[in-house]
Each structure stands twice: as C-alpha cells, then as structure tokens.
Amino acid sequence: MLGVAFHGKGGSGKGFESNIKELTSEIDTITSWRYPDGTSVLDEGCYAWWEPSEMRSFESDVWVGADKAIDVACEAADGASVLFGFSQGAMLIGCLLAEKRMPESVKACVLVGGAWCRPYSNGLGELVQWRLGPKSKTYQSPKLLHIISAQDRVNPPSSAMMLQAAVGGDIVYHAGGHVVPLDKKDAIAAWVRQNAE
C-alpha cells in the first residue's frame, strides 16, 4: 500500500520524511511513501501549500494558491491508501474533503495539528449535512483520525475541533503542542492498520 505525507508550512517533503520516519516505520502495512513539496516556495528548501499572508490560515478568508495545492495533492494521492498531514498539510486534507476531491483509493487520513479551512467553509458545511442526513452514494469519506493538543499555540485546538466536527473521525489527544507526537506512534500506527484496508 502507498501512503502520502503532506508537510506543514516552512517544511519540505524531504525534511518531513526524516522527521516522521520513526512513525512511518511503525506503519508496516504501508510499503512506500510519497513526500511532495508544498506549491509555494518560502525560501531555499522551505515550502508552504499556499501563499503566506499577514493572517494565520485558520483566520483568513482567502488562501492564495490553495487551488493549485489541491490539484497537486490530488495527483500525489492518486492510488494511495493513506494520507498523513501536519499543520497546513492536515488543512490541505481538509480541503480535499471539503471540495470532494479525495481520490477513491484513499481509505484513511491522519490529520495532525490541523485547523478550520475557512476559505472552504461552504464545502465543510455541506459535509456536515451529508454526514448527518441521508448518505450520498456518490461520495464516501475515508476514515479520519485527528491528532489534537490542548497545548497547540500555532493552530488552536478549538479550530481543530471545528474541523473534526465537520468532517467527522476519531480523536487522539496529546500534550506536546504543535508537533507530530512520536510518543503516540504506536496508537497512530494501530489506527492506520485497522482502518486503511
């Protein structure tokens, strides 16, 4: 099985691969991983998924370049069984859900340190109606796991909870702040193994 991991703002695919290797090596059902770079260049070797602005992403009504990022994410995720996103990478997964652009191959997604995708609020609102009302035969959401920390000072946990309330899914809490909690790697790997097939 294939997994795709989306880094956060200021990261890179190569750097993220190194940062989460301890976790991905525990997910033995995934035989290979892709680590795409963000579509907005911040500095040499540093990327974001949309253009930076004066406002934090969860507060902004416009993410310049996000449509391009969604296209790239769709292409990278094609054929994948699992998506893993951190910070902006987690929000990018939220965008795929809101826009109903999630490839059918994707069975499970892990969103770490995510937040509300304000420019895509309408699509997220439609997902609430879809989840609570009669299920559509034309759209099926993958299983979702949200990793949330009350100590997150970058993306407020309340914003992550808003996203979870809209798209659904399980929650794992941790105390590490705005990080991928490697101390939870066993629980995350077990969840992926259970939900990715």
N, C-alpha and C positions, 0 to 999 in steps of 0.2 A: 504494500500500500504506500501511497505517496502522501506526504504532508507538506504544507506551505506555511512559512512563518513570516509575519509582517512586523518589522521593527517599529520602534517609536521615533518621534521627532528627534533629529540630531544623530540618529544612528545610521547603520548600514546593514545590508544583508550579511556581509562577511563578519562584521562585529557582533551582530545578533546571534549568528551561528555559534560563535565562540562563547558568548555569554550564557546561552541556554543549552550548551552541549550536555551538561550534567543531567538536565531534564530530558532532552530528546533521546538520550541513550537509554533511558528507562522505558521509553515507549517502544518496545521491541516489535510491536505489530506494524509500525511504520518502517519500511525498509529504506526509504530515501526521502530527503527533504529538499525543498527549494527555499531560497532566501533572497527574494527580489529586493532591489534598492528602491527607495522612495522616488517619486517622479519629480520632486522639487529639490534642486541642489542648493544646500545652505553654505557649504564650504567644501574643501577638498576631502572627500571620503565621508561627508556628512549629508544626510538627506532628510527630507520630510515628505509627507504624502500630499500636502497642499501648501500653497504659499504662506509664509508666516505673516501675521498681522499684529496690530497692537493689542488685540483682544485674544484671550485664550480661546481655543477651539470650541469648547463647550458653551461659551458665551456669544460666539459670533454667528450672525445670520448668513454669512457668505464664506465659503471656503474656496478661494480661487485655485483652480487646478484640480479640484476633487473629482470632477467628471473623468479627467484623464487617468487619475489614480484608480478609479473604479474600473475603468477599461483594462488597465494593466493588471489589477488584482484578479479580474475575471479570467484573463488569459493565463495568469500564473496558476490559478486554482483549478483550471480545467483538467479533469482527470484525477484530482486529489481527493482523498477521503477525509482528511483532517486539515483544518485551518487553525493557526495559532497566532494571536495578535497581542501586542503590548502597546498600551497608550494610544497613540494615533493609529497604530496597526490594529488595535482592538476596535477603535471607532470606524476604521475602514471596513471591517467585517460588519459592523452595524449598518454601514451604508449599503453594502451588498444585500443585506436583509431588507432594508427599507426600500431599495429600488427593485427588489425581487430579481436580482442579478446573480444570485448564488447558483453556481453550477450544480446540476443534479447529482454529480458524483460525490459531493461533499456530504458526509454523514454526521460530522461532529465538528464543533468550533469551540476553542478556548479563548476567552476574552479577558486579558489581564490589565487592570488599571484603566479600563475604558471609561467612556462618558457619553452623555447625551449628544446625539448628532443633530444639532439644531437646524442646519440647512435642509435636513431630510426629515423634519418633524412630521410632515404630512404622510409620508410613507410609513413612518413608525406608528403613527396613529391608525393607519389602515391595518397594520399588523395586529394591533390591539383588538380591533373589530373582528379580524379574521380568527384570532385565537379564541375569542370569547363567543363568537357566533358560529353559524354553520360552517364547517370546514370546506375550503375550496379544493376541488380535485385538480386544479391547475397549478397549485403552489404548495409545496411541502417544505417546511423549515427543517434544517438539520437540528440535531441535539446540541444544546448550548450549555457551556459552563462559564460562569462569571467569577473571576478571582478578584476580590474586593478587600481593601484595607481601610479601616477607620482612621489610620494614621496617614493616608494618602494626602499630601499637601499640593499635588500637581493637578490631579483630576479628583474633585471632591467625591467621596463615597456616595453622597446623595445623588449626584449626577449619574454615577454608575448604576445605582439602584433604579433610577428612572429608565435607563436603557434596558435593564433586566425586566422591569415591569412591562415594557412594551414588547420585547421580543421573546420573553419567557426564558426558561432554563434554570439550571441548578446554580447554587452559590457556594463557594468556599471562601471563608474569611481568613485573613492573616494579619499579623501585626507589623509587617515590615515596611509599610509605606508604599511609595511609588516604585516598586520593583517587581521582577518576576521572583516569587518566593520559592527558592530552591529547596527550602525545608519542607515544602508541600509537594515535592516532586513525586513521591510515591502515590499520594492521593490523586494527583492530576493524571499520572500515567495509568492508574487503575481505572479512572473515569473514562479516559480515552479508549482503553482496551475494551471496556464494556459497551461503549456507545458508537464506536467507529465502524462496526460491521453491519 
